[in-house]
Amino acid sequence: MPSTTTRTALTVLGTVGAVGAGAAAWGIGIERYLFTVRFHEVPVLPAGAKPLRVLHLSDAHMAPWQHRKQEWIARLAEFQPDLIVNTGDNMGHFDGLRGLRRAYDPLRGVPGVFVHGSNDHAAPSPRNPFLYFTGPSKVKHAAEPLDTDALDDYLARELGWLDLNNRVGSLDAGGLRIAAFGVSDAHRHWDRLEALPEPLAALRDGQTFDLSIGVTHAPYRRVLDDFVGLGADAIFGGHTHGGQVRVPGFGALVANCDIPLRQARGLSAWEHDGHSVPLNVSAGLGHSIYAPVRFACRPEASLLTLVPRA
């Protein structure tokens, strides 16, 4: 007959196993479908400006069979946003564009901007999730290439969104004149920050803008610091998935970049060189098809209402 110590140990192991199995079942079978909208009010506009509704979308990682996600994203048009900010990783499958069309078509005609994540160029591949605890993930060169040109044609030509991959541009939204700049995926070192200052200075020469925004997929410190230096009034990022698996009461365990873990999801302030700029990091709408789980980190879109500064 087992001793009391043995029975206690078996009971503890059984309880831990049951809790782990329950958490896995919740994260895989339920929470990854519990899409939510996070609402924020951000005072960054000049006095007297009309509020601007910004819909921040990120990390859809779309596969064609993900109909629940497609239908939920499509319904976001009901919020009647003035501006769309898309921070990349739209594709999660070589045929992901088919699903993106169902999701994004209702937003057609709304002014927007976009940048790339790595999964706008290459399909996801299987990897050991425990490697994320050793630091930002490494590049896998054998990944299946995606049709980035077709994706960009859809986002830029059909939806009318501005391509900010290592570029600068301007647009009108909600009655405001907006200067926008961005970089391609800093996680893959595709960012070219040195390409931004000169065209941005030329854009601003002789023009007045109500708002300047910086847009990146991966919110690495070097990018955020430069965006502050370039005069961003607000910064948008994605990539982190908010940790994807979070510990209640603690938060994200990993961010897959060098941003502080406490800023891996949601609205915060990025401090640099004596300046403080609102930073919104989206936890994203999806996940890799090879890691279909979310725990204490629901898939999300952000609706930020930009209002005049106090």
Secondary structure, 3 states (H helix, E strand, C coil): CCCHHHHHHHHHHHHHHHHHHHHHHHHHHCHHHCCEEEEEEEEEECCCCCCEEEEEECCCCECCCCHHHHHHHHHHHHHCCCEEEECCCCECCCCHHHHHHHHHHHHCCCCEEECCCHHHCECCCCCCHHHHHHCCCCCCCCCCECCHHHHHHHHHHHCCEEECCCEEEEEEECCEEEEEEECCCHHHCCCCHHHCHHHHHHHHCCCCCCEEEEECCCCCHHHHHHHHHCCCCEEEECCCHHHCEEECCCEECCCCCCCCHHHCCEEEEEEECCEEEEEEECCCCCCCCCCCCCECCCCEEEEEEEEECC
